[in-house]
Structures are given as C-alpha cells and as structure tokens.
Amino acid sequence: MTDNQLGEFLRARRAAVRPDEVGMPSHGVRRVAGLRREEVAVLAGVNADYYTRLEQGRERHPSAQVVEALSRTLLLDADARAHLHRLSGTAPARRSPAATDRVAPGLRVLLDGYAGTPAFVINPALDVLAANALAEALYSPFEAMDNLARMVFLDPAGRSFHPRWERTAETVAGHLRQASGVDPGHPRLRALVGELAAYSPDFVRLWNAHTVRGKTRENKHVHHPDVGSLTLTHHAFDVRDAPGQQLIIYHAEPGSRSAEALGLLGSVHATAHRT
C-alpha cells in the first residue's frame, strides 16, 4: 500500500464517472478515462489546483464540507462516502440509522444453519432477539432466555451457571455502560439499568465502577446441570443491516469434552421437545 490512499481513491473514482452521468458536455476525444480534474473541481465547487494537490498527496486533510461535495460529484454510495471520510480524517455528516430489534428472516435461517453450535442475536441492551435450538438448550437452566444481563444478575440460576460469576457480571455491566455511552437516550437500555439497580446490589456496585467493556473474546466457562462444565470460545459480529444488533456464536474445540457435551446437550434438548 502507498502512503497516498486518499489521492489514489479520488483518482480511481474520478476515472469511473462518465461526463454524461454528471451532466458535463463531452466533445472530441478525451485523453483521460472519466472526468478531468478540472471538471471534478468545477462540479465540487473547489479550486482546481487544490483538487490536484489532493490527488497528488500534497494536501491530505480536506474539510468535511469538501469531502461531502466530492462524494456527490463522484457519485459515491454510502460505503464509499464513509471510506472517503475515513481517508480524509473527517466524520460522516449523516445520522446513524435508527436501531431496530427486528431480526431479518435471512438471519433467522442462518442461525438455524449453525446446528452444532449455539448462536443468537442480541441488541445493545443485551436482549436476546433470536436464538437457535442449541443456544436455547444451553441456556435452558434459566427461567427465560430473554436478556443476558437480567439472567446474570436477577435469575437464581445465574451464579451456578456461571462458575466465574464475578468476572461475567463485571463484563456484562461494562457492556451496558459502553452501550449507554453510545446511545444515552436508548429507552430500553435505561429501563433495564433501572430494573437491575432496583433489585441487584451487585449490579449497582459494578455499574458505579464505570468500567467500560465491549464484547470480549475471552473463553466462556459455564456449568449446565445436564452435561456439566463447558469451555467455549465465542465471536461477536455486527449485523450490518440492523444497527445495534450483534450475532453471537459459541464454539467448542473439536474433539474436546466441551464439544462432546454440546452434542449431548443438543440430543437431550431435541428428545425433550419431541416428547
């Protein structure tokens, strides 16, 4: 990679725009593909020499207004526009899409495709929005698989299910603290924090510590009454089409006792449902 990514990006996108796409007249043979530098400058309302310096790397910090003007001129879509802002060191001017708790049908199908490993979708307040059968089996000791924070702090099964309960509780409280910083007015999050604070002194203690923590990659240690102790790795993926949602996938090392326990748990759960 070169040290002039901004200039190379502008040059490539300029070459991809035909003059007729932006209403520019085209006469005779053009020596360059796409728009000329001068044409981009005119359309964006910037000085031609300034734009040339941007492409050449002699100017690397355009304002957010200039970036927006170039984005419109070069017909950039949302992803390319955000990329140009990142290259320029500016923040996108658009508002973030509103968060949603609706899980897309395609994502629900994907969850069921992970038949051999627990998978579920959560929102910033740690509400469980959808889960596959093995995730439901894993969390079956709880009264309801509805909210990961409520399950840790308020459900009687929480402390026996999480052998390292203090560490788990600290992580959960830290996640909620981080989420509240991203969206302080999130009504569901505010209601959950109020509920936990009203009924759990441990939550109050950890919440007041102001620890901020996103989803970690630490191993999860759990104890299920039907199959015993399990050690699981997990990955969190942002759901691109649903801001705020995350897909969580647990995984046991192949051939390990935990993998055998997950397989047994799935069989027990399936048998119970058939019965």
Protein Blocks (a to p, Z undefined) as FASTA:
>chain_A
ZZklmlmmmmmmmmmpcfklnopacehjdfbghjafklmmmmnopafklmmmmmnopacb
dcfklmmmmmmmnopafklmmmmmmmnopacfbdcddddfbdcfklmmmmmmmmmbccdd
ddfkopafbdcfklmmmmmmpmbdfbfklmmmmmmklmmmmmmlmlmmmmmmmmmmmmmm
mmmmlmklmmmmmmmmmmmmklmmmmmnopacdddfbdcddddfklopadddddddddfk
lghiacddddddehiaklmmmmmmmmmmmmmmmZZ
